[in-house]
Amino acid sequence: MKAPLLRSALLLLLCLSAAPLLAADDDQEPARQSEESFEYVQVRKLKFLLYLPQGYEEKESWPLVLFLHGAGERGDNLELVKKHGPPKLIEEGKNFPFIVVAPQCPKDTWWSKEDLVALLDHIMEIRNVDDNRVYVTGLSMGGLGTWQVAGAIPEKLAAIAPICGLKSESVVEKIAEIPTWVFHGAKDQAVKIDNSDTMVRLLKEEGAEPKYTVYPEAGHDSWTEAYNTEELYTWLLSHELKDRQKKEQPADTN
């Protein structure tokens, strides 16, 4: 019987000894949650080709074309980016009257509009870029990227030219005011022409007037003929952001 009595006595002693401590805690200010902050920057490396036109240093500003390649040119070898589009033509000796920025999408990923917008902002900050004449064009995966970049920064782009890209219906309302020229091959089995058909139809429903070129005999490679069309570049350069901004401003009723 001594053991239970001893345990009871010890328990009573502990309770009595703890009572002052508990009473003291009641007199203290209660613990509070502090407001803290943690800042971080996600650093991503994006390799790109940069073409500066002849006489670059002689002019205060130049138009800029952002070119987005297709899925086959992803990786970390920039030579792949020279396979199609303006980078290919530049390698062959063509001179363009504008800056060309041609980034490379990392392997096994798709174009990130956040990365591309950051790259554009960077180039516009460090190079002699005419803010009124910034254009985006791309093929296949880059065609989709063109739609998505336009949807992210419609206020910065003077015109776009997506080629055989997947549709991106969610951006249509945002980009309806951007002059757009769409290209596709009628026999494309990789990205069906329905994608471009849908985007053109939806843009028209928003009151836009997109140009639309369909190559009847072309498969997925509709970009070779499109980028060999000199009119594409003269059409791009004919558009300035400030002209569209003037149209968008409400008329003065006073």
C-alpha positions as CSV (number, residue, x, y, z in Angstrom):
1,M,0.0,0.0,0.0
2,K,3.0,2.3,0.5
3,A,3.8,2.6,-3.2
4,P,0.3,4.0,-4.3
5,L,0.4,6.4,-1.3
6,L,3.9,7.5,-2.3
7,R,2.9,8.1,-6.0
8,S,-0.1,10.1,-4.8
9,A,2.0,12.3,-2.6
10,L,4.5,13.0,-5.4
11,L,1.7,13.9,-7.8
12,L,0.2,16.3,-5.3
13,L,3.6,17.9,-4.7
14,L,4.2,18.4,-8.4
15,C,0.8,20.0,-8.9
16,L,1.4,22.4,-5.9
17,S,4.9,23.3,-7.2
18,A,3.5,24.0,-10.7
19,A,0.7,26.2,-9.5
20,P,2.9,29.3,-9.1
21,L,4.4,28.9,-12.5
22,L,0.9,28.7,-14.2
23,A,-0.2,31.7,-12.2
24,A,2.9,33.6,-13.4
25,D,2.1,32.7,-17.1
26,D,-1.3,34.3,-16.7
27,D,0.3,37.6,-15.9
28,Q,2.6,37.6,-19.0
29,E,1.6,39.0,-22.4
30,P,0.4,36.2,-24.6
31,A,2.6,34.9,-27.5
32,R,1.9,36.6,-30.8
33,Q,2.5,35.6,-34.5
34,S,5.2,37.8,-36.0
35,E,5.0,39.1,-39.6
36,E,8.0,37.9,-41.6
37,S,9.0,38.0,-45.2
38,F,11.2,36.0,-47.5
39,E,12.2,37.2,-50.9
40,Y,13.6,35.0,-53.7
41,V,14.3,35.4,-57.3
42,Q,14.0,32.4,-59.7
43,V,17.0,32.6,-62.1
44,R,16.5,30.9,-65.4
45,K,19.1,30.9,-68.2
46,L,17.8,31.5,-71.6
47,K,20.2,31.3,-74.5
48,F,19.4,33.3,-77.7
49,L,20.7,34.5,-81.0
50,L,20.9,38.2,-81.5
51,Y,21.1,39.8,-84.9
52,L,21.9,43.5,-85.2
53,P,21.2,45.1,-88.6
54,Q,23.9,46.8,-90.7
55,G,24.4,50.4,-89.5
56,Y,23.0,49.5,-86.1
57,E,25.1,52.1,-84.3
58,E,24.1,54.8,-86.7
59,K,20.4,54.9,-85.7
60,E,18.8,55.8,-82.4
61,S,16.3,53.0,-82.6
62,W,15.4,49.9,-84.6
63,P,12.3,47.6,-84.9
64,L,12.6,44.3,-83.2
65,V,11.4,40.9,-84.2
66,L,11.2,38.1,-81.6
67,F,11.3,34.7,-83.4
68,L,10.2,31.5,-81.7
69,H,11.3,28.2,-83.1
70,G,9.5,24.9,-83.1
71,A,9.8,21.8,-80.8
72,G,12.5,20.2,-82.9
73,E,15.0,23.0,-82.1
74,R,14.8,22.8,-78.4
75,G,18.0,22.1,-76.4
76,D,21.2,23.9,-75.6
77,N,22.8,24.0,-79.0
78,L,22.0,27.4,-80.6
79,E,23.0,26.1,-84.0
80,L,19.6,24.3,-84.1
81,V,17.8,27.6,-83.9
82,K,19.4,28.5,-87.3
83,K,17.5,25.7,-89.0
84,H,14.4,27.7,-89.9
85,G,12.9,31.1,-90.1
86,P,14.8,34.4,-89.9
87,P,17.9,32.9,-88.3
88,K,18.3,30.5,-91.2
89,L,17.9,33.4,-93.7
90,I,20.5,35.5,-91.8
91,E,23.0,32.6,-91.9
92,E,22.4,32.4,-95.7
93,G,23.4,36.1,-96.0
94,K,20.1,38.0,-95.8
95,N,20.1,41.4,-94.3
96,F,17.1,42.5,-92.3
97,P,16.3,46.1,-91.4
98,F,15.4,45.2,-87.8
99,I,16.9,43.5,-84.7
100,V,16.2,39.7,-84.5
101,V,16.1,38.0,-81.2
102,A,15.8,34.2,-81.4
103,P,15.8,32.4,-78.1
104,Q,16.2,28.6,-77.6
105,C,13.6,26.8,-75.6
106,P,15.2,24.3,-73.1
107,K,14.9,20.6,-73.8
108,D,11.6,18.9,-73.0
109,T,9.9,22.1,-72.2
110,W,7.5,24.5,-73.9
111,W,7.8,28.2,-74.4
112,S,7.3,30.1,-71.2
113,K,5.6,33.4,-71.8
114,E,7.1,34.7,-68.5
115,D,10.6,33.9,-69.8
116,L,10.0,35.5,-73.2
117,V,8.5,38.7,-71.7
118,A,11.5,39.0,-69.4
119,L,13.9,38.5,-72.4
120,L,12.0,41.1,-74.4
121,D,12.2,43.6,-71.5
122,H,15.9,42.9,-71.2
123,I,16.7,43.5,-74.8
124,M,14.5,46.6,-75.0
125,E,16.5,48.0,-72.1
126,I,20.0,47.3,-73.3
127,R,19.6,47.7,-77.1
128,N,18.4,50.5,-79.4
129,V,14.8,49.2,-79.8
130,D,12.0,51.2,-81.2
131,D,9.3,50.6,-78.6
132,N,6.6,51.3,-81.2
133,R,7.7,48.5,-83.5
134,V,8.1,45.3,-81.6
135,Y,6.9,42.1,-83.3
136,V,6.6,38.4,-82.5
137,T,6.5,35.5,-84.9
138,G,7.0,31.8,-84.5
139,L,6.4,28.4,-86.1
140,S,4.6,25.3,-84.7
141,M,5.3,25.3,-81.0
142,G,6.6,28.9,-81.6
143,G,3.2,29.7,-83.2
144,L,1.5,28.8,-80.0
145,G,4.2,30.8,-78.1
146,T,3.4,33.8,-80.3
147,W,-0.3,33.7,-79.3
148,Q,0.7,33.4,-75.7
149,V,3.2,36.2,-75.6
150,A,0.7,38.4,-77.4
151,G,-1.9,37.6,-74.8
152,A,0.6,38.5,-72.0
153,I,1.8,41.9,-73.4
154,P,-0.7,43.1,-76.0
155,E,0.1,46.7,-75.1
156,K,3.7,46.2,-76.2
157,L,3.3,44.5,-79.6
158,A,2.8,46.3,-82.9
159,A,1.9,43.1,-84.9
160,I,2.3,39.3,-84.7
161,A,2.6,36.4,-87.2
162,P,1.9,33.0,-85.8
163,I,2.6,30.1,-88.2
164,C,0.9,26.6,-87.9
165,G,0.5,27.0,-84.1
166,L,-1.9,25.3,-81.8
167,K,-4.9,27.5,-80.8
168,S,-5.0,29.6,-77.6
169,E,-8.6,30.7,-77.3
170,S,-8.1,32.3,-73.9
171,V,-6.1,35.2,-75.4
172,V,-8.4,36.1,-78.2
173,E,-10.1,39.0,-76.4
174,K,-6.8,40.4,-75.2
175,I,-5.2,40.4,-78.7
176,A,-8.1,41.5,-80.9
177,E,-6.5,44.9,-81.5
178,I,-3.1,43.5,-82.5
179,P,-2.6,43.3,-86.3
180,T,-2.2,39.6,-87.0
181,W,-1.2,37.5,-90.0
182,V,-1.8,33.8,-89.6
183,F,-0.2,31.1,-91.8
184,H,-1.0,27.4,-92.1
185,G,-0.7,24.4,-94.4
186,A,-4.0,22.8,-95.5
187,K,-2.5,19.3,-95.3
188,D,-0.8,19.8,-91.9
189,Q,-1.1,16.5,-89.9
190,A,1.0,17.6,-86.9
191,V,-1.0,20.7,-86.0
192,K,-4.3,20.5,-87.8
193,I,-5.4,23.6,-89.7
194,D,-8.5,23.7,-87.5
195,N,-6.3,25.4,-84.9
196,S,-5.6,28.4,-87.1
197,D,-9.2,28.4,-88.5
198,T,-10.5,28.7,-84.9
199,M,-8.2,31.6,-84.0
200,V,-9.0,33.5,-87.1
201,R,-12.8,33.0,-86.6
202,L,-12.7,34.0,-83.0
203,L,-10.6,37.1,-83.8
204,K,-13.2,38.1,-86.4
205,E,-16.0,37.7,-83.9
206,E,-14.1,40.2,-81.7
207,G,-14.1,42.7,-84.6
208,A,-10.5,42.0,-85.7
209,E,-9.4,41.7,-89.3
210,P,-6.6,39.1,-89.3
211,K,-4.8,38.2,-92.5
212,Y,-4.9,34.5,-93.1
213,T,-2.7,32.6,-95.7
214,V,-3.4,28.9,-96.3
215,Y,-1.0,27.0,-98.5
216,P,-3.2,24.3,-100.1
217,E,-0.4,21.8,-100.7
218,A,1.7,22.4,-97.6
219,G,1.9,20.0,-94.7
220,H,3.4,21.0,-91.4
221,D,6.1,23.0,-93.0
222,S,4.2,26.1,-94.0
223,W,7.0,28.2,-92.4
224,T,9.5,27.9,-95.2
225,E,7.2,29.6,-97.7
226,A,5.9,32.1,-95.2
227,Y,9.4,33.3,-94.1
228,N,10.5,33.4,-97.7
229,T,7.7,35.9,-98.4
230,E,9.2,39.4,-98.4
231,E,5.7,40.8,-97.9
232,L,5.6,39.4,-94.4
233,Y,8.4,41.6,-93.3
234,T,7.1,44.7,-95.0
235,W,3.7,44.0,-93.5
236,L,5.2,43.7,-90.0
237,L,7.2,46.9,-90.3
238,S,4.1,48.8,-91.6
239,H,2.5,48.6,-88.2
240,E,3.4,50.8,-85.3
241,L,2.0,50.6,-81.7
242,K,1.4,54.3,-81.5
243,D,-1.0,54.1,-84.5
244,R,-3.1,51.5,-82.8
245,Q,-3.1,53.5,-79.5
246,K,-4.4,56.5,-81.3
247,K,-7.3,54.4,-82.7
248,E,-8.1,53.0,-79.2
249,Q,-8.2,56.4,-77.6
250,P,-11.8,57.7,-77.1
251,A,-12.9,60.5,-79.2
252,D,-13.0,64.0,-77.6
253,T,-16.7,64.9,-77.4
254,N,-16.0,68.5,-76.2
